[in-house]
C-alpha cells in the first residue's frame, strides 16, 4: 500500500501546483484591455454559392473563434481590429484573411480536391503527410469518438474502421479487446499495441479475477482507464509496414491515441461536458413460465384441482405441474395449519421475475478542462469523474481521471513537453461475469412458480437464504452478500526534450512510464452453498511498471523535385509485474463469520501465491523517406531487437520494411478524379515470448491437505526462436467529384512463422505440455472503405461512409507430431475449439468448433442404415459418437459498418451501424438452462404428432417425417407436454403424461460389422418414453450452437448547436446539446433466445495475468439483458 499512497500524494501535490500556475497565467492573460471590433460576414461555396453552415472561424494565434450558423453567417469580436481570421471547413481549402479594420468580411471557400496535405501521426509519433504513406492508416477524430458518450474509447471505434474487430463483455468498465486484420498468433489475444501520447500501454485482458468457487470477475483492462473526453484523435496503424518501427509488440498493429493539448497562442478556454445515460433493459432470455420446478408434471391425481404431495415440489428442472391451472401443492412458503402441517397453495406463474430483479443502470460523467497559453508555456489540465450504478443490484463503479499536457519553448532551440495522466478506478462490487456467483444467472434459476420479490428480504425469518438447489442460491443474497471490490491506480505519461539543432536537423529524447497498482478482494458471507463454512475472503495486490527511454535524431532536406528525411534512434524498454494473494481455501471458510481479514483464516486453510515477471528489450532502428516530384514516395525502415526472454543465441532479431506510394493523379489528368493513389508495402516483424519460458521450473500445483504440491506442470524449451511475421499489402485510394466520392481498398497477407505455442505431451513425462516453435499461421483479407456526400445544400448536408472487412486465418503447417492445437474444451468434453494441421485433411482454419455427433448405424446393408443409435432403457436418448467433427467456425464471413451524418441548419443526426455476417458460437447458457427446462427453446424442440398412443399409426407418422426426425441433425423429439402431444410414461411409480421419445434404434454389431437390431424406438408399441424436462441431449454440442450474425445500431445521436447570436448573449463560445443511444441490437438470427452473440468472442486472461486463454466462440452465462441506453449530453465552452 505504500506505493499506492506515494503515487497519490505526489499527484495531489503536482495538481495543486499546476492549478496555481494556471491561475497565474490566466490573470496575466486577461490583464490587458483591448478595443474590440465586431467583424461579421457570410461564408459561401464557390461551387454553387450556397452558404456553408458549421465553418470554423478562428482569430489566428488565439482561441477566439466562432462557427457559422445555418445560413452561413458569423459575428466575431476582434481586438484592435487587427490580426488574421482563419476559415476552415471539411472538404474545403482553408483560407486566412487579414482583418485590417474591416467590419465586414465575406468569404467564398473553394472545395478541396482532397486533403492531400493532411498530416497524420505515424510510428514513433513522427508526423507525415497522408499522401506519402504506402500503407493503410485510418484516423478517427475526437468528435466522432465522443459524440455518443462511451466509457471506453475503443468501443467508440466499432463500425467506424475497416479491418478492425472489437469485442466487449458489455458492462461499464469491463475489458474490451481489439483485433486488427484477424488472428496471427495462437498464443495471445492478438491485440494491437496501444500508444497514448507516446506511452506504450498493453491492453491485456483482466477478466477472470476473483476468489472463491465459480467467481470469475472482469475488472477491466488498461484502455478502460482512459478518459474518452481527453482524446483528440485515434490513428490506427494496421499492417506491419505501418507499425514495424515499434518492434516486437507491433506485430498485431498499433493504435496511436493523441490526447488534447493547448495550442500556441491560445488564450484561456474552459470546456465542460456532462452526460448521463440510462441503461434500460428490454430483452431477456426467453424463459418458460408454464411449468413448476420438479419432474412430475401431470397426472390423474391432479385433475381434481389439488395436488397433494408428500413434501414440497422437488427441485431440479422445470418439468413439474403446469402453472395457472388451478392446481395446488405444498410450496416453499406454504402456511401451516394448527397442527403444523403445510397447507397446499395454488401454483401460479411469475413470468416477470428477471425484469423485477434488474434495475435501470445509470452512468454519469462530468469533465472539466482548462486550456491556457502564454509566450513560453502552453498548458491544458483536465479532470473527469464517472459514476456508474449497474443493472444488477449492488453493482457499481467509479473512475476519477486527471490529465495534464504542457509544452514550453525554453528558447528558440529547445522545447520541453510533458503529458501526465492519473486515474483512480474502483468499485465496491463487480459481480461475477459468468457461471457461478453471477447474481443474474442465479435469478434465471429461480423457478417460475416462485415470486422473486418474495425472497428479496432474505434476512427476515422465513425468508433466509433460500437455496432451491445447491448450485443456485437466492439471487438477492448473491448480489448483496458476495462482493468483489477493487481499487486501481494508474499513472502514465512522458517527458520529452526536442533540440532543433538546425532547420534540417532535430534530436528528440523522451522518458515514458506506465505504472499501475491494483488491489482486489472478495467477501462471501456465510450462506453460499459452495462456500458453506462461515464465508470466504481473499485479497490480491498486483503492480505493473513499464518504462521506455527513446532517442530519435531526424534530418530533413528539400531539394528541387526531391524530398529526403532520414531518422535513427534507439529504445530501452523495461517491464516488471508482481503480484501476491492470500485467501481461504475453497469451502474452508473463516474462523469468525463475516469478519473479512486474513487473520480470520485458519493457518491450515490459508492459501498464498505470488509471482514476479521481468522483461527487457533493447532496440535500435532507422528509417528513410524519399519523395520524388510530389508524386512518388518510398519508405524504408529497419529495426533490431534484443529480448531478455529468448536464449542468448536467438535473442537478437532484425526485421526490415519498405513501402511505396504513387500518386497517379499527379502524372495523368483524369477528368472528375481528384486523387488516385496506388500503394504497396512489405514488412517483417519479430516477436519474443513471455518471461521464464526457457527453463522448466516448479510451481504451486495445489494443496494436499496442509501440504503444498509442487510440479513442473509444463515443460519449457531452452532454444526457442523468435516468431517471425511477414506482411504484404497492396492498396488504392481515390477521390472523385470534388471529394464527394471517396474510396480506399487494401488486400493483405500476413504469414507468421515459428509460432510459440504449447502442445500436449504424454503424461508419462510428468508434464502435460511443452512450449515449442510449432507452426505457421497465415492471415489474409480485404479492407474496403467508401465515402459519399450525396447532398450538400444551403440547409442540408448528408455524408455516408461504408467500410467492409473480410479475413481468413489458417494454420498452414504444424510441427512434426502435432496434429492440432486446442484452445478450449467445453465442460463435460462436448465441444472443442481447436485448429488442425491441414496435413491431417482438415482445412486448418482458426476458429473451427468441433463436437460429437449422433451415433448412427454404419452398416450400409442394414435397413436401418444412418438411423440414430440410442441409449438403453428409460434413457433412450441419442448417444454421441467418440469422434468430433467440425460443426462451425466462430469467425464471420464479413463485417460491415455504415456511418451517416445528416445536418439540417443547427441540427445534426448521426448514426453508426455494424453488421456481422456469418460464424457460429457454442452457448453454455442454452446448454444448462435448456437441460433444466428453464427456456422455451426446450419446449419448442418438441414435435407434436397429433397422435396420443404409441402404435403402428405413430410409427408410420415418424417414418413419413424421417428426413426431419431420423436423418436430420436438428435433434428433435416427438411428444411433449400436456396439450402438446405428450405420451404416458412412468416415473417413480406415478403415471404422468409429459412423455417424449427419440426416434432411432438400439442394437449391436457382429464380428463382420453387420448391425443386429435389438429394439426399434420409432413410435410403435414398446417405444421408450422419457420426461420432456430431461430430453436435452447433454453429450451433443450442436443443439446449443447458434449463428452469430447480427446487425447493431452502434450509435445514434441528435445534437443541436445554439445559434451564435444566442451564445454571444449568454457570454460563452459554444453550447451543444445531444440526445443519444448506443449498442442497440436490431437483428440477430437467434433473437428469440436473447443472447448477444458479441459476448462469445472475447479471449480470457491467462494465468498470473500472463498470456491469454484463447477461448473464443463459446458463450458462458453472459445473461445480461439487451439494453436500450438513453443518454443526454451537454457541452459548454467558455
N, C-alpha and C positions, 0 to 999 in steps of 0.2 A: 504493500500500500504506500510505502514511502515514495516510490516512483510516481504514483498517481498524484500525490499531493504536491510534489515538486513541479510537475507539469502544470498543474492548476495555478499554483502560486506564481510561477514565472509568467504565465499567460495573463493572469489578472493584473500583475504589475505593468506588463507591457501594454495591455489595452488601455489602462488608465493614462499612461504616458502619451499614448497616441491620441486619445481623446483631447488631452490638454493641448497637444501640438496642433490638432485640427482647429480647436477654438482660437488659438493664436493666429493661425493662418487665416481663419475666417474673419477675425477682427481686422487684420491687415488688408484683406481683400475688399472689405466694404468701407474702408476709411475714406477713400477718395470720392468726391462728389463730381458727377458729370452732368452736362447739359444733354438732354435726350432729344433726338429727332425721330418722330414717328414715320417709318417708311412702310408703304403699303403698295400692293400691286396684284397682278393676276399672272398665273403661270399656265401656259398652254402648250400643246403639242404642235410641232412644225409639220407633222404628218397630216393632220386634219383640222387643226385649230381648236380642238376640244380642250376645255380646261382640265387640268390634272389635279385631282384631289390627293392628299397624302404626301405631297412633295415636302422634303425636309429642307428648311432654310436655317443655316447656322451663320452667326456672325463669326468670321474666321478668328481662331485663337481664343475663343470663349466658349462657354456652354449656353450662351444666349441663343435661343432658336425657337422656331415655330413650325407648324405643319399646315399646309394649305387645306382649306375646308372643301366641301363637296363641289363648290363652284370655282375652285382653283385660286381663291383669293387668300391673302395673308396680310398681317399687320405686325410690325416689329419695331421696338424702340432701340435706336442705335445711339450710343454715347457720342456726343460731339459731332454726330453726322459724318463720321469718318469710318474707315475700315472697309472690309470686303464681305459680301454675302456669298455663301456657298450653297448652290441649289443642287440637290441630289435626289434621284428617283430611280427605282429599279427598272431596268430596261432602257434608260435614257442616259445620255452623256452628262456628266457632272459639269456645272458651269460656275465660274467665280466672277462676280461683278462688283466693282468698286462703288461705294455709296456716294462719296464726293458731294455730300449735302443734298442729294436728290430725295425728295419726299415720295416720289412715285417711281417704282422700278417694275416694269412688266417684262417677263421673261418668256422666251419661246425656246423650248427644250427639244433637242434632236434625239430621235430614237437611236439607241446604241445597237450596232450590228451584233455585237457580242461583247461581253465583258472580258475581252482578251487579256487585259492588263490586270485582272483581279489577282490579288495576292493571297496565297494560301500558305498555311503553316505546314511544313513537311517535317521529315525526320530531324531530330536534334533541335527542333524549334527554328530551323532555317526557313526563311520566307522566300517563296518562289512565285513567279508568275504562272498562273494556271495553264497558259498556252504552252509553256515549255516542258510540261510534265509528260513523260512517256508511259505513265502507269495510271491506274484508276485511283482517284481520290474523290471523296464526297464530303461536302461541308454542309452542316445544318446550323443556322444561326440561332441565337438565343431566343428570339421572339417566337420561332417555330417550336421551341422546346418548352417554353413557359406559358404559351397562350392558354393551354389547358394545364392547370396545376397538377403536378405529379410528384409525389415524394421522392421518386428515384428518376434521375435524368436519363438513365438507359431505357427505361420503359417508354420514355417520350420519343424514342427513335423508332419504335415499332411502326411498320408500314411506310416509313419515310425514306428508307435507304435500301437499294438493291444489294443482294449478296449477303444480307445480314439476317440472322435468326436470333430472336430474343425470347427467353423463357423465364417465367416467374411463378413462384408458388402462390402468389396472389396477394397476401396480406401486406399491409403497410409495414415497411421496414424489413420485409423478407428478402432473401437472397435473390438476385437477378443475374442470370447468365446470358452471355452473348457469344455467338459463334459467327465467324466471317468465312464464307466460302467452304462451309462444310467441315467435317472432321478430318484432320490429317494426322491425328495421334490417337493411339489406342490406350494410352496410359495417363491421359489428362482430360480436363473438362473442355479443352480446345478453345479456351477464352483468349481474346487478344490481350496484349499489354495495354493498360491504361496509363496515360501520362497526363498529369494535371499540372499545368504551368511548368512543365519541365521535370516534374517529380514522378518517377515511375511508381505505379501503385498496382500491386497484384490484387485481382478481384476474386481470389479463391473463395469457393463456396463455404458457407458456415451454417449448414442446415441439418445436422443430425446431432446437435448437442443435447445436454440434459442428463439427469441421473435417474436411477430407479428403473423398474421393469417397464419396458414398452413406453418410453417417454422421449421420443425424438423431437427436438426443438430447433427452429430456424431463428438464429439470432442476427441474420443479415450480414452481408459482406461489405467490402470496403466502399464500393460506389454508393451504397445506401447511406453512407455518412456525408455525402456531398450535398450541399445546399443548391438546388437547381436554380434559384433566383440569382445566384452569383455567377452563373455560366454565361459567357459571351457567345461562344460557338463551340461546336464539336466537329472535328475533322477526322475522317476515317481513312486510314491508310490500309488498303485491302490486301494487296499482294506482297510477296516477299520483295519485289523490286522497290516498292514504296517504303518498306519497313526494315530493309536489310541493315541499315546503319544502327538499328537498336540491338542487333545481335541476337544472342541465344533466345531471348524471351519473345522475339518479334515474329517467330515462325507462324503464329496464328493471326498476324496483323497487329495494328496499333490504333488505338483510339486516343487522339490528342484533344484534351479538353482545355480550353482557354477561358479563364475567368475574367470578369470585368475589371478594367483598370481606369485610372484617371488619365486624361489626355492633356498634353501640354497646352497651356493657355486657358484651360477650363477654369471658370470661376466656381464658387461654391454651389453645389447642387445636392439636394436631398431627395431621395427616392423612397417611397413607402408603398408596399404592396401587402394586401391582406386577402386571404381567401379561406373559405370554409366549404367543405364538401360533405354531403350526407350520403353515406353508402346504404342504399335501401335494398334489402334482399327481396328478390322477386321470383326466383326459380329454384326449386328444391328437387332433390332426388325423388323420383316417382315411387313413393312407398304405398303399400296397400293398407287399407283400414277396414278390410272386410272380415278378417278372422282374428280371433284372440290368440294369445300365446298357447303353446301346447301342441299335442299331436292327436287329440280326439276332437274331430270337427263336427260330426253329425251322426246321430243315431236315433233309433225309435224312442229310446227313453227320453229324449229331449224334445219330442214333438209336442208334448203337453204344455209347453211353455215354461218348464222348470227343469234344470239340470242339476240334480243333487249329486255331488261328487264327494268322495271321502275326504278330500283335502282341497286346498286351493288349486286352481288350474296349474298344471305343471309347467315350469319354464322350459325353454329350449327352442324354438322355432315358432313360427306363426301358422300353425295348422290346427288351431283349436276351434271352438264353436264359432259360428257366424255371429257377428255383432249386429245390434239394432234389429233383432228378430224376435224380441220378447223373451229370450232365454235368460235363465237365472243360474248363477253359480256362486260358490264361495270364492271371494276375491281377497286381495291383499288387505283391503281396508273394510272388509265386511264387519258390520256391527255385531255385537254379541247379545244373545238372549239372556234371560235371567239365570240360566244355568251355565253361562259362559261359552255356549256353542255358537260358532259363526253363523250368521243369517245370510243365505244366498241373496245376492243383489243382481239387478239387471245388467247384462253385458251390453255396454254401449261403446261406440267408437269415438275416438278423439283424433280426427284427421288433421288437425292444425297444430299438432304438438311441436313440430320444428319451427313453424312460424312464431309460436308463442315463446320458444326458447331463445331465439336470437334477438338482437337489438338492431336498431339503425346506427351504424357506425358514424362517427363524427371526427373529422380531421380539420384542425385549424392551424394555419401557418401565417405568421406575420414576419415581414422582412423590412429592415431599415438600412439604407446605405447613405453614407456621406462622402461626397467627392469634392476635392478642392485641389487647386494648383497654384503654385507661386513660381517665381523666376527660377528657383533652384530645387523645388520639390513638387512632385505630383503624387497625390495621396488619395486612396479610397479605402474606407473602412465600412464593413457591413456586419450586421448581426441578424440572426434569424431564429425563430422559435417555432417548432412544430409540436402539436399536442394531438395525440390520437387516442380515441376510445373505440375499440373494435366491436365487431358484431357479436362476438362471443362474450357472455357475461364475464366481468372481472378481467378483461384483457385490455392492455394499454401500451403506449409507447410515447416517449418524449425525445426530442432532439434539439439541442441548442448549438448553433453554429456561429463562429466568429471568423471573419476573413479580412485580411489586410493586404493591400498591394501598394508599393511605394517605389518611385523612381526618382533618383536625384542626379542631376548633372553636376558632378563635383567641379569640373572645369570643362573646357572645350575638347578634352581628350578622354576623360574618364566618366563613366556612367555607372552608378550603383543602383541595383534594383533588388527588391525582395518581394516574395509572396508567402504569406503565412496563413494557415488555416487551423483552427482548433475546433473540435467537435466533441460534444458530450451527448451520447445517446444512452437511454436507459429505459427500463420497464420494470414494473412490479411483477408482471406476469405475462409471459409469452406462451400461450397454450401449445401443447404438442401439435405437430403438423400432420401426423398421420396415425396409423393404427396404434391403439394403446390408451394413453391417458387423454387423448383428444376429446374434450367435452362434447363437441358436436357429433363425433362418432357415437359416443355413448347415448346421446339424445336420440339418434336414429334407432338405437336398440331398445328404446322404451316401447313396450308392446302397445299396439293401437287401442287396447282396452283400458289403458291407464292414462289418466289426465296428467300431463307433465307438470301442470301448475299445482296439482295437489301434492306433489312431492318436493316442491320448491323449498319449503321451510323444513329442511332435513334435520334440524336440531331439535324440533319440537317433539314431545312424547308421542309415539306412534308414527312419527314421520322420520325416524332415524335413517341413517344411510341405508337406502333401500336397494339391496343387491338382488335384482330379479334374476340374475345369473352371476356366477363368479367372475366371468370375463367382463361384464358390462354393468358397472355400478351406476348409482344415481348421477346423472349429468350435472345437476346443480352442485353436488358435492365435489365433483371433479373440477368444475370451473372455479370454485371458491377455496377449496382446501388443498389443491395441488398447484403450487405457484413456482413458475420458472422465471426468476428475475435475472437481470443482467445490468451491468454498467460498463460502458466502453468509452475511453478517452482516446482520441486520435489527434495527433499533431503532425502536420505535414507542411512542407514549404521549402523554399530555397533562398539562397543569397547569391547574387551574381555580380561580377565586375566586368565591364567591357571597356577595352582600351582601343581607341581609334588612333592607331599609330600614324596612319596617313589616310587620305581619302580612299585608297585602294586596299589598305591592309588593316585588319582588326584582329584582336585577340580577346577571347571571352573565357572566363573561368567561372565555375559555379559549384556550389555545395548544396546537395539536396538531401532531405531527410523525410522519412515516413516512419512514425513511431505510434504504436497503439498499446494500450493496456486494457485488458478486459477481465472482469470478474463476473462469474455466473454462479447462481446457486439454485437448488431445487429443494422445496419444502413440501413433503407429503404428510398430511395429517393422518392419524390412525383412522382406519375405515376402508381404505383402498384395498380391495380383496387380494391384489397381487403383492401388496406390501403390508401384511396384516399386523405386524408387531410394533405397536406404538409409533408408527410413522417412519419416515425416511428423510435423511438430509444428506446433501452433497454440495461441495463448493469447489470451484476451479478458478485458477488465475492463469492468464496467458499474456505474454508480452511479445511484441514483434518490433523489430527495428531493421530498417534498410537505409543505408547511406550511399550516395553516389557523388563522386568527385569527377568533374569534367573539365577538360581543357580543349578549346577549339580555336584554331587560327584560320583565317579566311583571307584570301587575296582575290580581288575582282578587278577586271580591266575591260574597258570597252574600246574596241578598235572599229574602224570603218568596215561594216559588214561582218563583224566578228565580236562575240562576247565571250569572256572567259571568267570562270570562277573556280578556284581551287581551295579546298579546305582539308585540314588534317588535324587529328586530335586523339585523345585517349580518355578512358573511363576506368575508374576504380570502384567496383560495386561490392558491398559487404552486406550480408543478411544474417540475422540471428533471430530465432524464435525459441522461446522457452515456455514451459507450462507445468503446472502442478495441480493435482486434485486430491481431495480427501472425501470419502463418502462412506456411508454404511453399506454393507453387502446387501445384495438383493434379498429381501424377506428377513433380514437380520434385525432390523428395527432399531429404535432408540431406547435408552435406559428409562428416561422420563418422557412421557408423551408430550408432544407439542413444544418441546424445548429444543430448538434447532441450532445446536452448536456441535462442533467437532468433539468437545469434551464429553458430550452426552452420548457418544457412541462407544460401546464396549470395545476394549482393545482388540479382542479376538474377532470383532466384526468390522473393524476399521479397514478400509481399502484405500491404499495410497498408490499414486502413479505420478510419473514426471517424464518430461522429455526436454531435450535441448538440441537444436539444429543450428549449424553454422554453415555458411556458404560464401564463397568469394569468386568473383570473375574480374580479371584484368583484361583490358581491351585497348587496341589501337585501331584507328580507322582513317580512311581518306576518301575524298570524293572530288570529282572534277566535272564541271558543267560547261558544255560548249554550245554556243549559239551562232548560227550562220544566217545572215541576212534577215533576221526576224522571221525565219521560215523553217529552219531545221535545227533541232536541239538534240544533243547527245549527252547522257549522264552515265558516268562510270563510278562505281563505289567498290570499296574493298574493306574488309574488317577481319581481324584475327582476335579470337578469344582464348584465354587460358582459364579453365574452370577447375575449381578445387574438388569437385565431386567426381571427376574422372581420374583414371590411373595416370601416373606421370607420363607414360609413353603416349597416351591418347588425349591428354587434356588440352593440347593446342590444336585449334582447328581454324582454317582460313576459308572465307567464302566471299565471292565477288558478285557484282550485279551490274547490269547495263540496261539502259532503256533509250528509246528513240521516239521523238515527236516530230511529225512532218505536217506543216500547215499547207495543205494542197490548195486551199483557197487563196493563199498569198501568191501561188505560182500561176494559177489559172483563174480567170474571172468567170465564175459560173453564175448566170442570172438567178436572182432570188436567193442565192446561197450566201449567207453572211460568214459562215465558218465551216470548214471541212478539215478536220484533223485526223490523221492516221497515227497510231501509236503502237508500240510493242516493247516488251521487256523480258529479260531473263535474269534470274537471281538464284543464289544458293544461300541457305541459312542453316547453321548448325544448331544443335540442341544437346544440352547435357542431361543430367538426371538429378533426382533428389539427393540430399546428403546421405552418406553412410549406406550406399548401395553396392559397395565393392567387397567388403569383408562381411562374413557371416558372424552375427553376434546374437547373444541370448537376450530375451526379453521376458517380461512378465506374462506367463501363459495362463494365469488364473490361480485359483486357490483350491487346495485340497485340505478341507478343514481349516486349521490355522496356518498351514504351511503354504508358502508361495511356490508355485511351479514355474520353472524356467525352461524355455526351449527355444530352438532356433526358429521354429515356425516356417520360415522360408530361407532358402539358400541364396547367396549373392555371388556375383561373378567378378573376380578382380580385374579382368581385362576388357571391361565394357568399352565400346567405342561410341563416339557421339552420334546422335541421329543426324541425318543429312537430308534436308528438303531442297528440292529443285523445283523452280516455278517458271512457267512460260505464260505470257498473256499477250493477246492481240486485241486492239480496240479501235473504235472510231467515235469521234464527236462531231456533231453537226448542228448548225443553227440556220434557220431559213425565215424568209418573210419578216425581216427586221426583228428577229428574235422571238417571233410569235410561235414558232415551231422549233423545238429543241430535242435532240436525240443523242443518246450515248449508249454504246454497246461494247461488251467485253466478253471474250472467250478465254478461259484459263485452264491450265493443267498444273497440278501440284503433285509431285512424287516424293514421298518421304521414306527413305531407306533406313535400315538399321534401327527399326522400332525397338525401343527398350521396354519390354513387357515381361510380365511374369507368366510362366507356363507351368501347368501341373506336372508333378513327377510322382514316382511310385512312393507310397507311404513307407515302404521298407527302407527308404533313405533316411528316415527320421524327420523329414520335412515334407511340406505339402506342395511347394512350388519353388521355382528358381527364376531369377531375373537374368535375362539374356537379350542380345540383339537378335530379334526373331522374325522380322517381317518387313514387307514393303507395302505401303498404303498409297493409293492414288485417288486424288480428288479432282474432279473436273466439272465445269458447268458454264452457264451463260448468265450474264447480268445485262439487263436492258432497262433504259430509262427514257421516257417520252414526256416532254412538257409542251403544253398548248396554252395559248392565250387567245381564245376564240372571240372574246368580247372585250373591247376597250372603248368606252364612250364617255361622254361628259359625266354621267351619273353612275355608270355601271362598269365593273371590271370582273372578269372571270378567268382564273388560272386553274389548269388541270395538270397534275403531274402523276404519271404512272411509273411504277417500277415492277420488274419481273425478274424472278430468280429461279434457276433450276440447278441442282447439284447432285452428283453421284459420287459416293466414296466407296472404295472397294479395296480389299486385300488382293494384291497380285501375286504375292509369294509369302510363305511362312518357312521358318527354319525346318530342317530335316527332322522328322519325327513329331512335329507339331501339326496336328490336323485342324485344330480350331482354337480360337481364343474366346473364352466365356466371359461375359460381362455380368450377368446376373442369373440366378436360378430362383424362380418363383417358389413360394412356400409349398411344401409337400412335393417338390420336384415335378411340377406340372409343366410349366412353360419356362423356356430359357431364352436369353438374348445372347447370341454369340455370332462371331464371324468365322467362316470356314475357309480353308485353303481351297482355291479353285482346282488344285491338283486332285482333290477328292471328288470332283464332279459337281461341287456347289458353285454358286455364282460369286461368292466372296464379298457380297455387298455388306457394308456396315449398316447395322440397324435391323438385320433379319431377326425374326422371332420364330421360335420352334416350339412345337407342342406334340404330345402324344395324340394319336387319333383313335377313333373307334376301331377295335379289332374286328376284322371281317374274315369270312370264310375265304380261304385262298385256293381251295380245290376247284379248278375250272370245270371239272366234270360233274360237280355236285349241283343239284337243282337249287341249292341254297348259296351258290357262289356269290360272293360280295355281300351276303347278309351280315348284319351286325352280330357279333358273338356276345352273349350276355353272361352276367354272373349267375350264381346258383341261388336257388331257394327264394326266400322272400326279398332278397336284394337283387332281383333280376333287372339290373341296370346295365348299360353299356360297360364294357371293360376296355381299358386303354391298352394300346399297343406299347411294346417296350421301346420301340424306336420313335424318335421325334422327327417330324417333318416340318418344313418351312410353311408357316401359316400366315405370314405377313412381314411387313417391314415398317419401322416407325418413321422413316424419312418421308417427306412429302414429295409428290411429283413436281410441284412448283409452288412458289409463294409469290403473291402479287399484292401490291399496295397502290392505293389511289388517294391523292390529296387534292382537295378542291378548296379554292378561296374565292368567294363571291362577295364583292363590295358594292354597296349602294350608298352613295354620299358618305355619311359618317358611320354607317353600319357595315360590319364585316362578319360573314358567316364562313367558318372553316370546318371542314370535315376530313377525317382520315379513315380509310377503310383498309382492312387487312384480310386477305383471302389465302388460306392454306388448303391446298388440294392434294388428296392422296395420303397414304400412310395409315397405319393401324396402331393400336396400343392394347395392352392387356390390363384389365381392371380388376384389382383385388377387391375394390368396393362392391362391384357386381357379384364377385365370387362369394364373398362372405355373406352379404345381405341376401343374395339370392338363395344360397344354401339354407339359410334360416327362414326363408319365406317372408322377408320384410319388404320386398319390392314387387310391383305389379308385373315386372318383366318375367318373374317366375310363373305367374298365373297366365300371362299372355303366351307362354311357350306350350301351353296345353291345347290339344286339338280335340274338339267335340265331335264325336262321330254321329251323334243323334240316335244312337242305339244304346239301350240300357243294360243288356245282358250279353255275356260272352257266348259265342257260338259261331256256327258257320256263316251267319249273316255278317257278324262283326269281322270275321277273318276276311271275307270277300271284300268288305269295305276297305280294310287295310291294304289288301293286295291291289285294289283299284287305285289306291293312292301311294303305291310303292315308291315312285320316283321321289316323293317328298318324305315319306315316313321311314323307308327302308334304305334307299340308296342315297338319300340326301345327307348333307353334313350340317343340318340346322338343329340337330339334337331335339327333335320334337317328341313329346309324349302324348299318348292317346288317353283320354279320360279327363278327370279333374275334379272340380269342386261341385258341391251340391248345386243343382240347377245348371251345371255346365258339363253334363255327361259323365259324372263321377260313377265309379263302379263300387260294388260292395267289396270290402276287404276286412280282414280280421286283424286286430291289433290288441294284444293283452287280453284276449278273451272277449272283446267287445266288437260287435259288428258296426262298422261305420261306412259311409258312402262317399269318401273322397278319393277312391282308388284310381290309379292310373297304371298303365303298363308301357314298357319299352318294346316296340316291335323288333323281333330278332329271334335267334335260335341259340340253343345250348348243345354242346357236343364236344367231341374229341377227334383226333386224327389217328389213323392206324400207322403201321410202320411204313406203308407205301405213300403216305400223305393224303389218303382219302379221308374225307370228312364223314364222321359217323354221327348221325343226328341222335340226340338224347331227348330233346323236347323242343317243340315249337312254342313260341310266345307271340302269336300273331292275332290273338283275339278269340280263338276258339276255346272250348271248354278245356280247362287245365292251365290257362294263362295265369301268370303270377302278377298280382296287383300289389302296389306299394302306395303309401300315402303321398299325396301331391306335395306336401311340405318337405319331403326329403328327396325329391326327384332330381335336384340339380346335380349334374354329372361332375363330381368333385375332381376326378382324375383327368379331366379333359380341359384344355385351355381355351379352345375355340368358342365355347358358349359365352365366354367373357371377353371376347375380342371385339373391339369397336373401331369403326372408321374414324380417323382423326380429322376429317375435313371440317372446316368452319369458316364463316365469314364474320368478322367483328367490326363494329364501328369503334375504332380505337379512340377517336377523339371527335367531339363536336363542340363548337363554341360559337356564341353570338356576342360580339363586342360592339361597343359604342364609344366613340371619342367625342368628348364635349367640344362644341364649336369654339374656335379661337376667341370670338368676342365674349363668350361666357367665361372662358378660362381667364382671360385678361381681367375681367371684372372681379373675380374672386382672388386674384393675386397669385396664381400658380402657373406653371409652364404647360402641364398636360394632365388630363384626367381621363381614365378609361375604365369602363365597367364591362364585365363579362359574365355570361351565364354559360356553364359548360357541363359536359358529362364525358365519360371515358370508359373504354373497355366493355362495351355492351355487346353481348352475343346476339347476332342477328340470325344466324342459321348454323346448325350442325346436323350431320346425318342422323345422329342418335340423340336428338334434342329431347325426346320424351324421357330419357333416362335421367338427365340432369347433371352429368359430369362435364366439366370444361376440359376438352381434350388437351388444351395447352398445359395443363398441370402434369401431364405424363412425360414431359420431355426435358426435365432438368436433372443433371447429374447430382451426385451427392458427395459431401466432404469425405476425404479419406481418413484413415486412422491417424491420430495425433495431429490432425489438421494438415496432413501432408497428402499430396496426390488427390485422386478422385476415384470414387466408385462409379464406374461407367454404367449407371443404372438409368437408362432411358427407355422409353417405350413401355413402361409399366407404371400404373397409377395406383397409389397406396392411400386409400381413405382421404383423398382430397375432397372432402364432402362440403366445403364451404358453398353456400348457395350462390347463384349468379346474382350480381349486384347491378343496380341502376343508380350510379352516383349522380348526384345533382350538386353542382358547385357554383359558388358566387365569388367573384374576384373583383377587387378594385385596386387600381394603381394610380398614385398621385406623384407628380414630380414638382418640386418647389425650386 
